Amino acid sequence: MDQTNELSGTPATGPAHPTVPHRPMAVPAAEAEERARAFHEVMTRRRTVREFCDRPLPEGVVEWAIRTAATAPSGANVQPWRFVVLTDPERKRHLREAAEAEEREFYDRRASAEWLEALAPLGTDWNKPFLEVAPAVIVVFEVHKGPGTPRPYYTKESVGIAVGLLLASLHQAGLATLTHTPSPMRFLNEVCDRPAQERAAYVIPVGYPAQDARVPDIHRKPLDQVMVRL
């Protein structure tokens, strides 16, 4: 996301703004691959869950996960994200009702036959009980230019990276998540009491999976199908 010198056409002659010393992690080279492998082993167990129980979340976990998400890089360091955490049962009920209304339209009218065919192996439909059952729902908003907020750059890319960190952090804490993206999402501004310059991007239920939860039998592409070395 850093194209400052390329866009201006001027060489980097030194910082024109305050800097601080970089403090990199001191990881011995001999341990680097093992650490990467260990993190991979943890993340391979992350699955999208649609069946939650109402077990309470540990104190402070969501807050720390959001702090981690907010360390993500962003265009011009504008940090164009807002994380709205819904735990109030009435608020979650309102969210579910509004989301299901949009989802009915999607499945009954807006989605193409090709799209519905792609979704069929996942067993999804308009019914979204997890929006009420999960003890917390995080609605992630992109923050655009408005009163008191600057113009963002690379907004979707920045927010996408932050959400990736959020999901990884919650998984590391033993929690299950789901990335729900109803379309359109304008109703979420009303549900979450957010101003017009904030635009919803993700709805993420957070909690523990139900004891009998099941997930689709899917498989990840092998490395040689997702990585190209030049």
C-alpha positions, 0 to 999 in steps of 0.5 A: 500500500506504500506507493508514496515515492512512486506516485510523487516521482521523487526519491526517498531522501529521508523521513520528513515526519517523526520516526521511532526505532523499529523493534523487530521480533528476534526469531532465530533463523533455525526456528523460523520455519517451525514457528510458521509451521506451528501457526499453520497447524493451528489455523488449519483447524479454523472452520466457519461455524454456523451452529453456536451455543450460548456459552459466555465468552471469556472476559476481555477476549473480544477486546484483545482480538480487536486490538490485534485487528487494529494493528493491521496496515492501512492506506496512509495509516488512516485505519478506516475501520470500526468494530461494533460489538453486539451482545444485547439480545434485543439488538441481536434479534433486530439484526437477525430479523433485518438480515434474514429479510435481505437473505430471503430476497437473495435466495429467492430472487437476486442470486443467479442459478450458478451462484446458488449451485456454488452455495449448495454444498455448504447447505446455506439458506436465508435462515440465520439463527447464529446471529441470535445464538452466538454471545457476540456479533462483531459488525465491521464497518469501513469508515469513509470521509465524513465529519471528523473522519478523513478520506481513506485510501485502499479501504477495502484492502485495509479492512480485509487485512484487519478482519483476517487478523481478527479471525486468526486472533479469535481462533487462537483463543479457542473461539469459533467465527463466521463471516456473514456478508448479507447484501445489501448491508445498509440496514446495519447502520440503523441496527448499529446506530452508525453514521452514513460515512460508515459502510458495513463490510462484515458481520462476524458471530463469535462464540463457542460451537454447539456441542453437536456442531458439524461443518461441510466436508471441504478441502483446501487447495494444495500449495502448488495450486495457490503459490507461484514461485518466479 
